[in-house]
Every structure is written in structure tokens, then in C-alpha cells.
Amino acid sequence: MSRTVFSRRKFLSLTGVGVTGSILAAPLKNLYAKADRGQSVITNKFGTLRSDPSGILDLPAGFEYRILSPVGETMSDGNIVPNHHDGMAAFAGEDGATILVRNHEIHPLQTKNTLADDIEQYDRFCGGGTTTLIVDRHNRLQQHYLSLAGTNRNCSGGTTPWGSWISCEETTATPYPPPGYTLQESQQYWGKVSRKHGYNFEVPSKEGLAKPIPLVAMGRFRHEAIATDLQTGYIYQTEDCLDSCIYRFRPHRAGKLASGGTLEALAIANLPKLDTAVNFPLGKPQPVTWVKLEDVDPEHDTLRYEAQAKGGAIFKRGEGMCYTDGEIYWTCTNGGKAGMGQIFRYNPLQKTLELFVESPGKGILDYPDNLTQAPFGDLIVCEDGMGEQFLVGITPEGKYYKFARNALNNSEFAGVCFAPDGQTMFVNIYNPGMTLAVWGKW
């Protein structure tokens, strides 16, 4: 039975809600069975989920959890933990500690920016950004503090080889109205902003508050996640919209993303503008080309249109992304014949794209979002569906299992990652925001 260190009643009281109310594993590509992938194959790898008496997180027997840094707590720097805990990554700290850098997907229509004027921020109308947590080897919170301020809808992101987090804005909000909108209509849709948004921001893992410098050359669009190819230093990016593209950024200087680079979009060779949501074969690698983009900082949300005009492939809501064993995996939340999600993988060396799995229905995999590879080789995927939300494991053979269930509400899971020693998994419940440390008999 899981042990709750922070009770549900105490958490709900804190947040004002009524009580009634990377370690590389065995290569996946060497192990999977094509015949099973994307089919209704369920395994009980860790056993049946057991009901949490505190009503937060159902886990298999032999696993425990602790709640860290929930919304509303006062942090070490005196600021309040924001809500909407989203993408997150784990870095090695001192004496076996783990450093977590965590996004907060907040936009001006949700939450007013109440930070002090002396805090360096990108846009004082926007309350999004990141917080950093220091967690000791016993999964106890030591510090948490603001690490990026004044950004907008920080959804997911990814890590760099030099130990930083790239936080991605999932919006192209502007301080001026787009075509066909009045200024009032624009602000009703996006909220009032003072600067252009739709950028990536770099947050060092071992420093305090980051300088909010937009990485313009990486493109202005509805960013979701990134993954860095450790062999080349190229950075791959997803875009969260129904007709999105997959992007590749080739920096001019390694470790200096603000120095610029070349931005490209993925295309399927000899199949220009292919709609991958319905026309992509399962388990059959397809050759890929990359088309160069010119207007990387457009005034409006048009980057994908340039990409598609040049043959770029279309993906149905590209979201979570991770690098493992020389390949890039990403989810398409609404892709597939059932519209319940797909997971693709790209092999940079062979320059091929393959549909790894496709959800046959809600009961198997319901709108996959953030994902990571566990130290034992499986993908762990966060659901962002309409009903019950699970952490779903997918074995190298393409078999699914439920590892955890959100017993608190129907809010999505996000930010799943593993401590550098592989012994603890961290994951967020999006709303009301909280970070969970999970450990046990992996």
C-alpha cells in the first residue's frame, strides 16, 4: 500500500479547495514485436493498482509517494508556488540530491502576475515561468524557488547536454491584434501582453533566476517540447496544434543557443505535406528529409504554413518528446485512426521516421502527452484525456500497462522524469498543481 507523506485533507486545506469538493536502457529498437504494437495488448507488469486511502495517487503494491511543492506553498525565496505544474526535468545535484526544473503553464487570462517589480521578467503581464526544486536523496524537499519569470503558457520543454532546461511557450500571443481581430478581441482571446510570445527560454539547472532571453532562432510557434540529439547537438521540437509540424534546430555554436542557428521542418521523402494522423503505416520506417525555413520569427502564427508549403509533414498535436538510445520519440495527442494518440520515433542516423504505437482506443491510451524512457527500458507516458488519467507504461514490445492513476481528480499528469540514479520517478498533477516523488520495487 502506498504511503502518503502529505495528506489529501492537508493539501486541499492549503490550496483552498473544500475537502468534500537520464539513464539509457536496452535499445527499444532491438526488442519490439511489430505484430503487437498499437494493438489492445495489456500487461500487469507491476501488478494491479491499489486504491490510495488518501485519494491522491493509486499505485501498485510496493510503491510509495510523497507530495512536493504544491500550489500555494511559500517557497524558499518568499514567492508562492504557482499553479498548473507541467513539463519538468531532473538533474544531478550535490550529495545525491536531485534538481527539478518545473514549468507552470499560466497565461494572463488565468492568473495575474503579482511578482515584485525588482524580479527580472520577460513580460510583466504574464505569470508563467519555471520553479526549481532541490530534493535530497530521501525524496525530501530542501529548497524551491522561482527560476524563470514573466513568460506565457510554459508547457513542456527538454534538457540540454550542458545541464539546462529549455522551457517552451505554447502560445503566439502578441501585443497587437492579428489580422481580422480588434485589439479588444485579441486580448479577450490571449490576455493582455506587452511583448511577442511563442519562444523557448533557457533555464540553467544550477543557478537562481534565469535571464529571460527568448531563443528567437529556434522559431516562433506554439511550442510544446524539445529533445537534444546527443550525437549531433541538434534540437528537435514539437508544436501543439491540429496541423502542426516537427522542427529541427541546428545551432551555430554548441551550448550557445542564443547565437542562432538553422531551423528546419520534417518532410516525408517523396510524400509532400503528408498527413501522418491517418496515412502513416505502423512499424514501417519512412525516409525523411528536412526543409529549411526562412521566416523563423513571423509576426503571426504562420511558421507551419511555410513548412507545409515546402512539403513539411503534418502531425496532429505534437506534444511530449524525449531522446533515448540515439532516437527521438514524440507523441501526437490526437493522431491515429481512433484519434486517441500516436507515438513516433525518428532515427537520425538512418534518417527514417516510424510509427512506434498507435492507440486503438481510450481504454488503452487516452491522449498521450509528456513521456520519458524509464531506466528499465519502457516508455512512461502521461495521459491528458477527458476522464480518468493514468501513467501508462509501454514496453519495448509495444504492450501497455497502467502504472499509476490520478485518484484526486481528472486533471492530467505531466512532467514525468526519473532521478539521475533511476530510483525515483517524479511526475506532476497539473491542477491543483503538485509534484509527486514515487519510489519502490522497480
C-alpha positions in Angstrom: 0.0 0.0 0.0 1.4 3.4 -0.9 2.3 5.7 2.0 1.2 9.3 1.7 3.5 11.7 3.5 1.3 14.7 2.8 -2.4 14.0 3.4 -5.1 14.9 0.9 -7.0 16.8 3.6 -4.0 18.9 4.4 -3.3 19.5 0.8 -6.8 20.6 0.0 -6.8 22.9 3.0 -3.6 24.5 1.8 -4.9 25.2 -1.7 -8.3 26.4 -0.5 -10.2 23.5 -2.0 -13.0 22.0 0.1 -12.3 18.6 1.5 -15.5 17.4 0.1 -15.2 19.1 -3.1 18.7 10.1 -18.0 19.9 6.6 -17.6 20.0 4.8 -21.0 18.4 1.3 -21.0 18.4 -1.5 -23.5 17.6 -0.2 -27.1 13.9 -0.3 -27.8 14.6 -0.8 -31.5 16.2 -4.2 -30.8 13.3 -5.6 -28.8 9.9 -4.6 -30.1 7.5 -7.0 -31.8 5.8 -5.3 -34.7 2.8 -7.5 -34.7 1.7 -6.3 -31.3 2.4 -2.6 -31.5 -0.6 -0.3 -31.2 -3.0 -3.2 -30.5 -5.0 -3.9 -27.4 -2.2 -5.7 -25.5 -2.4 -5.1 -21.8 0.1 -6.4 -19.3 0.2 -6.3 -15.5 3.9 -5.6 -15.3 3.9 -4.1 -11.8 0.6 -5.6 -10.6 -2.9 -4.2 -10.1 -3.2 -0.6 -8.9 -4.2 -0.3 -5.3 -6.6 2.3 -4.0 -4.8 5.2 -2.2 -6.6 5.8 1.2 -5.7 9.5 0.9 -7.2 9.8 -2.5 -4.2 11.2 -4.4 -2.3 8.5 -6.4 -3.2 4.9 -6.9 0.0 2.7 -7.3 0.9 -1.0 -7.5 1.9 -2.7 -4.2 5.4 -2.0 -3.2 5.4 1.7 -4.3 5.2 4.9 -2.2 4.9 8.6 -3.0 5.4 11.9 -1.4 3.9 15.3 -2.4 6.4 18.1 -3.0 5.9 21.8 -3.6 2.1 22.0 -4.1 0.4 25.2 -5.4 0.1 27.8 -2.7 3.1 27.0 -0.6 5.6 29.7 0.2 8.9 28.9 -1.5 12.4 29.5 -0.1 12.7 32.8 -1.9 9.4 34.1 -0.4 7.4 33.7 -3.6 4.3 31.5 -3.8 4.3 28.2 -5.8 2.3 28.9 -9.0 -0.4 26.5 -10.3 -0.5 24.4 -13.4 2.6 22.2 -12.9 3.5 21.0 -16.4 6.7 19.8 -18.1 9.7 19.0 -15.9 13.2 17.5 -15.9 15.6 16.1 -13.3 19.3 16.9 -12.9 22.0 15.7 -10.6 22.6 17.8 -7.5 25.1 17.5 -4.7 25.3 14.6 -2.2 22.8 12.5 -4.2 20.2 15.3 -4.4 18.0 15.8 -7.5 17.4 19.2 -9.0 14.0 19.5 -10.7 13.2 22.4 -13.1 9.4 22.6 -13.5 7.2 24.6 -15.9 4.0 26.4 -14.9 1.5 26.8 -17.8 -0.1 30.1 -16.8 -1.4 32.8 -19.2 -2.8 36.2 -18.4 -6.4 35.2 -18.6 -5.9 32.7 -15.8 -3.6 34.3 -13.3 -2.4 37.9 -12.7 1.3 38.4 -12.4 1.8 39.5 -8.8 5.6 39.2 -8.7 7.7 42.1 -7.2 8.9 44.8 -9.6 12.5 44.1 -8.8 12.3 40.5 -10.2 13.7 40.3 -13.7 10.9 39.2 -16.1 10.2 38.9 -19.8 6.7 40.3 -19.7 5.1 41.7 -16.5 1.6 41.0 -17.8 2.5 37.2 -17.8 2.7 35.0 -14.7 4.1 31.9 -16.3 7.7 30.6 -15.9 9.6 27.9 -14.1 10.4 26.9 -10.5 13.3 24.9 -9.3 13.2 22.2 -6.6 16.1 20.7 -4.7 15.1 17.2 -3.4 17.5 15.2 -1.2 18.4 11.5 -1.6 15.5 10.6 0.7 13.0 12.4 -1.5 12.6 15.3 0.9 12.2 18.9 -0.4 15.2 21.1 0.6 14.5 24.2 -1.4 12.2 25.5 -4.1 12.4 28.9 -5.8 11.5 30.9 -8.9 13.8 30.3 -11.8 12.1 32.0 -14.8 9.6 34.8 -14.7 7.2 36.7 -17.0 6.7 34.1 -19.7 3.4 32.8 -21.1 1.9 29.2 -21.0 5.2 27.4 -20.3 4.0 23.9 -21.4 6.8 21.4 -21.7 10.4 21.6 -22.8 13.5 19.4 -22.6 17.1 19.2 -21.4 20.4 20.1 -23.0 23.7 18.2 -22.7 25.2 21.1 -20.8 22.7 20.8 -17.9 20.0 23.3 -18.6 16.2 23.2 -19.2 14.6 24.6 -22.3 11.2 26.0 -21.3 8.7 26.3 -24.2 5.9 28.8 -24.6 2.7 27.3 -26.1 1.3 30.5 -27.4 1.9 33.1 -30.1 0.2 35.9 -28.1 1.1 39.4 -29.4 0.7 43.0 -28.0 -1.1 43.9 -31.3 -4.1 42.4 -32.9 -3.6 39.7 -35.6 -5.4 40.0 -38.9 -9.2 40.0 -38.5 -9.1 40.9 -34.8 -9.6 44.1 -32.9 -7.2 44.8 -30.1 -10.0 44.1 -27.6 -10.9 40.7 -29.3 -7.2 39.8 -29.3 -6.8 40.5 -25.6 -10.0 38.6 -24.8 -8.5 35.6 -26.6 -4.9 35.7 -25.4 -4.9 38.1 -22.5 -3.0 41.4 -22.4 0.7 41.1 -23.1 3.4 43.7 -23.7 5.8 41.6 -25.9 5.6 38.9 -28.6 5.4 35.4 -27.3 6.0 31.9 -28.8 9.6 31.3 -27.9 11.9 29.0 -26.0 13.8 30.2 -22.9 16.9 28.5 -21.4 17.0 27.9 -17.6 20.3 26.7 -16.1 19.6 23.9 -13.6 22.2 25.0 -11.0 21.6 28.8 -10.8 18.9 31.0 -9.4 16.7 33.2 -11.5 17.5 32.9 -15.2 17.8 35.8 -17.6 14.6 35.7 -19.7 16.2 35.7 -23.2 13.9 34.5 -26.0 15.7 32.0 -28.3 14.3 33.6 -31.4 16.2 31.5 -33.9 14.6 28.3 -32.6 11.3 29.6 -34.1 8.1 31.4 -33.1 5.2 29.0 -32.8 3.1 27.1 -30.3 6.0 25.3 -28.7 5.4 22.1 -26.7 8.6 20.1 -26.1 12.2 19.6 -27.3 14.8 16.8 -27.3 18.5 17.2 -28.0 20.4 14.6 -30.1 23.5 13.9 -28.0 25.4 12.8 -31.1 25.0 16.0 -33.2 23.7 18.6 -30.7 20.7 19.2 -33.0 17.5 20.1 -31.1 14.1 18.6 -32.2 10.9 20.4 -31.4 7.1 19.7 -31.3 4.3 22.1 -32.0 0.9 21.8 -30.3 -1.9 22.4 -32.9 -4.0 20.1 -35.0 -1.9 20.8 -38.2 1.5 21.0 -36.5 5.0 20.3 -37.8 8.1 18.8 -36.3 11.1 21.1 -36.3 14.9 20.7 -36.1 17.3 23.4 -34.9 20.9 23.2 -35.8 22.8 25.7 -33.6 25.7 27.6 -34.9 27.6 27.1 -31.6 27.2 24.2 -29.2 25.9 25.3 -25.8 25.2 28.8 -27.2 21.6 28.7 -28.4 21.2 32.5 -28.3 23.9 32.7 -31.0 21.5 31.5 -33.6 21.3 28.5 -36.0 19.3 27.0 -38.8 15.7 26.0 -38.4 14.2 23.2 -40.5 10.9 21.2 -40.7 10.5 17.4 -41.2 9.1 16.1 -44.5 8.5 12.6 -45.7 10.6 11.9 -48.8 8.5 11.9 -52.0 5.3 12.5 -50.0 5.0 16.2 -49.5 2.6 17.6 -46.9 1.7 14.1 -45.7 -1.0 13.9 -43.0 0.6 11.5 -40.6 -2.5 11.2 -38.4 -4.2 8.8 -40.8 -1.8 8.0 -43.6 1.2 6.6 -41.8 1.9 2.8 -41.7 2.6 1.2 -38.3 6.1 -0.2 -37.9 7.4 0.7 -41.4 10.2 3.3 -41.3 9.9 6.0 -43.9 12.7 8.1 -45.3 12.8 11.7 -44.1 14.1 15.0 -45.5 14.4 18.4 -43.8 13.3 21.7 -45.4 14.9 25.0 -44.4 12.7 27.7 -43.0 13.4 31.4 -43.6 10.8 33.4 -41.7 11.6 31.9 -38.3 10.1 34.8 -36.3 6.9 35.6 -38.1 4.6 38.3 -36.9 1.7 35.9 -36.7 1.3 32.1 -36.1 2.4 31.1 -39.6 5.6 29.2 -39.3 4.0 25.8 -40.0 2.4 27.2 -43.2 5.8 28.0 -44.6 7.0 24.5 -43.6 4.0 22.8 -45.3 4.3 24.9 -48.4 7.8 23.4 -48.7 6.5 19.9 -48.2 6.6 19.6 -44.4 4.6 16.7 -42.9 1.5 17.4 -40.8 1.1 16.0 -37.3 -2.0 16.1 -35.1 -0.9 17.9 -32.0 2.8 17.1 -31.4 3.4 17.1 -27.7 5.8 15.2 -25.5 9.3 14.4 -26.8 12.4 12.6 -25.5 15.8 11.3 -26.7 16.9 7.8 -25.8 19.4 5.4 -27.3 20.1 7.6 -30.3 16.5 8.1 -31.3 13.9 10.8 -30.8 10.4 9.8 -29.6 7.3 12.1 -29.6 3.6 11.9 -29.0 0.8 13.2 -31.2 -2.1 13.5 -28.8 -4.9 13.4 -31.3 -3.3 11.3 -34.0 -4.4 7.9 -35.3 -7.5 6.3 -36.8 -9.2 6.3 -33.4 -8.0 9.9 -32.8 -6.6 8.8 -29.4 -2.9 9.3 -30.0 0.3 8.1 -31.7 3.9 7.8 -30.7 6.5 8.3 -33.4 10.3 7.7 -33.4 12.9 9.2 -35.6 16.3 7.6 -36.3 18.7 10.5 -37.0 21.4 8.2 -38.3 19.2 6.3 -40.8 17.1 9.4 -41.4 13.8 7.4 -41.0 10.6 8.0 -39.2 8.5 5.2 -37.8 5.1 5.0 -36.1 6.0 3.1 -33.0 2.5 2.7 -31.5 -1.0 3.9 -32.2 -3.7 3.9 -29.6 -6.7 1.7 -30.6 -9.0 3.4 -28.1 -9.5 5.4 -24.9 -9.2 2.3 -22.6 -5.7 1.6 -23.8 -4.0 5.0 -24.2 -6.0 8.2 -23.9 -4.4 11.3 -25.4 -0.7 10.7 -24.7 1.2 13.9 -23.8 4.6 14.1 -21.9 6.7 11.0 -22.0 10.1 9.7 -20.9 12.1 6.4 -21.0 12.4 4.7 -17.7 15.8 3.2 -16.7 14.3 -0.3 -17.2 13.6 0.4 -20.9 9.9 1.2 -21.1 8.3 4.4 -22.1 6.3 6.1 -19.4 3.5 8.3 -20.9 1.3 10.9 -19.2 -2.3 10.9 -20.3 -4.2 14.1 -21.0 -7.6 12.8 -21.8 -11.2 13.5 -20.8 -11.9 11.1 -18.0 -9.6 9.1 -15.6 -6.0 9.9 -16.0 -3.2 7.3 -15.9 0.5 7.0 -16.2 0.8 4.4 -19.0 3.8 2.2 -19.5 4.7 0.9 -22.9 7.1 -2.0 -23.1 9.7 -2.3 -26.0 7.4 -5.0 -27.4 4.6 -2.4 -27.6 2.5 -3.7 -24.8 0.6 -1.3 -22.5 0.1 -1.3 -18.7 -1.3 1.2 -16.2 1.3 2.2 -13.7 -0.5 5.0 -11.8 -3.9 6.6 -11.6 -4.8 10.2 -10.6 -7.2 9.4 -7.7 -7.7 13.1 -6.8 -9.5 14.3 -9.9 -9.4 14.1 -13.7 -6.5 16.5 -14.2 -3.7 15.4 -16.5 -0.3 14.0 -15.5 2.7 16.0 -16.7 6.5 16.3 -16.4 7.3 12.7 -15.8 11.1 12.1 -15.4 13.5 10.0 -13.3 16.1 10.9 -10.8 19.7 10.5 -12.1 20.1 7.3 -10.0 17.0 5.8 -11.6 15.4 5.0 -8.2 12.8 7.8 -8.0 10.2 8.9 -10.6 8.9 12.4 -10.4 5.6 13.5 -12.0 3.2 16.4 -11.7 -0.6 16.6 -11.3 -1.4 19.6 -13.4 -4.3 21.1 -11.4 -4.3 21.7 -8.5 -0.5 21.7 -9.1 1.7 19.3 -7.1 4.8 17.3 -7.8 5.0 13.7 -6.7 8.1 11.7 -5.9 7.4 7.9 -6.5 9.7 5.1 -5.5 9.5 1.4 -4.8 10.2 -2.0 -6.5 11.1 -1.0 -10.0 
